[in-house]
């Protein structure tokens, strides 16, 4: 992360399972539709960088393909691409759809996030529609504690 007295900048990888709203979130943060969004999984196939300028700061968001269990070579490439982003940034934004049940895919990503030494921010989408709020809060507390102690 670059910092001087006047200006700050940094890179943020946006990761999560397919179709949790990563591209939509970045479009919203940037204030323009820059990234393709679709109901079809695996629309994002490469890392795509989008720059958000605010007074005295610049954030480069790295949109990544959804992390999933690949069934073909393209899927393997996309997962490798998303996972490599974890090593290239100053922070990670982990996007989770709160209306979806936690599964093996989420657990896989959580374990990958535990391995890195980059700050991780969890963002739960569709929170208003979530019927398992207590379950998610308990998970966040359980997962966050080892990550905080390790730093």
N, C-alpha and C positions, 0 to 999 in steps of 0.2 A: 504494500500500500504506500503510495506516494503522499507525503505530507510536508507542507511548508507553512510558514506563518499565514499565508494568504489563501492557499488552495489545498484541498484534499481530494484524493481519487483512490478508487479501488475496484477490484473485480469480484463479482458475485456469481457463482454457479447456481442455477435454478434446476433442482433435480426432483425426481419423484417417479411414480409409476406412470404408465401411459394414460393419457386422457384425464389427468387430475386438474388441468387448467394452468399449466406452466406458461404456455405462450399467451393465453388470455390475460394472465396476471401481468406479464411483462408489458403487453400492449397497454394495459390500464395504467401501469406505473409511468410509462413513457408518455402516455397521452395521445398516442396515434396507433393506428393498426399497421404495424411493421411486419409482424410475424403472421404466418398462415395459421389459422385455427380451423379445426374440423372435428366432427364427431367420430371420425375414423381414427383408430389408434395408429401410431407410428407416422404421423404427418411430418414431424420434425425428424430428420434423418442425420443431420450434422449439427455441430455446435454453431450457434448463430449469436453474434454479439450485437447488443443494442446499447446505445449510450444515453444515459439520462443526465442532463445538465441542470444543476440547481445553483443558486448563488454560492460561490466559493467552493464548489464541489462537483465531482463528476463520478458517476457510478456506471461501470460497464457490466451489464447483465449478460450472462452467458446462458442462452436457452439450450437445453440439452434434450436428446431423445429420451423417451420414457424407459426406465430400467425395468426389464421384464425377463422371463425365461425364454431365451431365443430358440427358435425351431428351424432356423436356416442361417445361411452365411450373412445375409443382410442384417438380420436380428443380432447376430454376434457382433458385427461391426458397430451397430448402433449402441449396444450396451457398453462395449469397450470405449466408445466415444464419450458416453455419459460419465462413465467411471473415471476416465482420464481427466475430466474437468475438475474433479475433486482435488487434484494435485496442483492445479494451475491458478487457483484463485485465493483471495484474501478472506472470503466468507462463503458459506453455502446456505442457500435457502431451500429447505426440504418441504415440498408441497405435498399435502396429504388431503384426499377427499374424505371429509368426516362422515359422509353418508355410506361409504364403502366399508365392509368388514375388513379388519386387519388380516392379512394373510401372509403366506410365505414370501411374496414379493416385498412387502413392507419390512418384514424381518430381515431379509437379505440386505436391503438398503440401510436399515438401522445398523446392522453389523458393519457394513462398509463405512458408515459415518463414525462409528466408534474407533476405527483404525486410523483416521486422519487427525491431524493436529490443527485443523482449521475450525474457527468458530462456526457453529451450526445454528441456524434459526429455523424453528418449525413453524409452518404456516398451514393452518387447517382451513380448507375451503368448505363451503356449504355448511358451516357450523350451525346456522339457524335451523337447518333441517335434520340435524343429528339427534338421534334418539338415545345415543350411548355416550353422553357428555362425560359422565363420571368415569366410565371405562377409559376414555381418551385422556382425561386429566390424570388418572392413576398411571397410565402408560407413560405420559410425559414426565411425571415425577420420577418414576422408576428408571427410565432411560436416561434422563438428564443428570441424575445424581452421579453415576459413574463417570460421565463425560466431564462434569464440572470438577470432580475430585482428581481426575487424571491431569488436568492442566496445571 
